[in-house]
Amino acid sequence: MLDSSARSRSRPRFRRIALFILLNSALLGSLMAVVVLPRVCFYTEPERHGLACDIPLPLTAVFERVVEINGEIPPGVETQNLQFHVRDTTNDEVRAFYVKELPERGWTCIKADDAYIMSAVKGSRDIGVVLSPPAEAGGRVVMLITLSTFAQGIPASIC
């Protein structure tokens, strides 16, 4: 059993250990906020509504709706169509955003020759981004993102 002088000597040691643990926890938390959170898209980007994290969205993008496109989808292809509008920007700025961001996130075979249509490929997925002409969108940028996933891989005709 410890006498009272031994107990009083162990208290400062306990406080130092507790302070050390607290400071290290704060440092680790700060490091995670700087390194990890920017890579977690649901913390750093707008509501995605099921859109994969490797598909960039402008920070001012606002989800509008899921779009049903009539027509036959070939067997083995899953398609997702999401419409967003982008505030305080132009079609050219949104186009430039995708031309820069898609390759940085691993997308290849980027086609952006048209002012309103862009596409890219990554693995077994093909993305299309269609921007509305400004006059038809009431002065805002409306974009339709179409993501197709091919069970048998990307057809050679796409890239």
C-alpha positions, -999 to 999 in steps of 0.1 A, spaced: 0 0 0 13 35 -9 18 60 18 5 96 14 39 109 2 41 83 -26 5 91 -37 13 128 -39 44 121 -61 24 99 -85 -3 127 -91 20 151 -110 32 121 -131 -4 111 -139 -12 147 -149 18 148 -172 8 115 -189 -28 127 -193 -16 161 -207 7 142 -231 -21 120 -243 -45 150 -247 -19 169 -268 -11 140 -290 -49 134 -296 -53 170 -306 -23 168 -329 -36 136 -345 -71 151 -349 -56 182 -366 -35 160 -389 -65 140 -399 -85 172 -407 -57 184 -430 -48 151 -447 -77 127 -446 -109 148 -447 -101 166 -480 -100 131 -496 -134 121 -482 -157 137 -508 -188 138 -486 -171 163 -463 -156 185 -490 -181 185 -518 -218 192 -522 -245 165 -519 -237 139 -544 -269 117 -544 -250 85 -550 -224 99 -574 -190 82 -569 -163 102 -551 -139 101 -581 -164 122 -602 -157 158 -595 -185 183 -588 -180 221 -587 -183 234 -551 -214 254 -560 -232 225 -577 -267 219 -563 -286 186 -570 -319 190 -589 -331 156 -598 -326 121 -611 -333 121 -648 -350 91 -664 -339 88 -700 -362 69 -724 -346 44 -746 -331 9 -744 -301 4 -723 -279 -25 -736 -277 -56 -714 -248 -54 -690 -248 -16 -687 -260 3 -657 -267 40 -661 -271 68 -636 -283 103 -647 -282 132 -623 -290 168 -630 -273 196 -611 -273 234 -615 -242 254 -607 -245 288 -592 -223 319 -599 -204 305 -629 -204 301 -667 -205 271 -690 -169 278 -699 -158 278 -663 -176 245 -656 -161 230 -688 -126 241 -677 -132 226 -642 -139 192 -657 -110 194 -682 -87 200 -652 -103 177 -626 -111 145 -645 -75 136 -653 -65 145 -618 -89 119 -605 -77 92 -629 -101 96 -658 -87 91 -693 -98 94 -729 -112 128 -721 -131 144 -750 -141 180 -745 -140 194 -780 -177 205 -779 -187 235 -758 -215 217 -741 -205 180 -741 -176 162 -723 -168 126 -718 -141 104 -701 -134 68 -692 -121 52 -661 -120 14 -658 -153 0 -668 -171 33 -665 -179 61 -689 -189 96 -678 -207 122 -699 -212 157 -687 -238 178 -708 -241 215 -701 -272 234 -711 -269 264 -734 -271 295 -712 -302 309 -729 -322 277 -722 -312 275 -685 -324 309 -674 -289 323 -669 -276 295 -648 -255 264 -657 -275 232 -657 -255 200 -662 -265 164 -667 -240 139 -655 -245 104 -670 -224 76 -656 -225 43 -675 -209 11 -660 -202 -17 -684 -201 -52 -670 -179 -64 -699 -156 -35 -700 -156 -3 -721 -163 -8 -758 -134 2 -780 -156 26 -798 -160 49 -768 -123 57 -764 
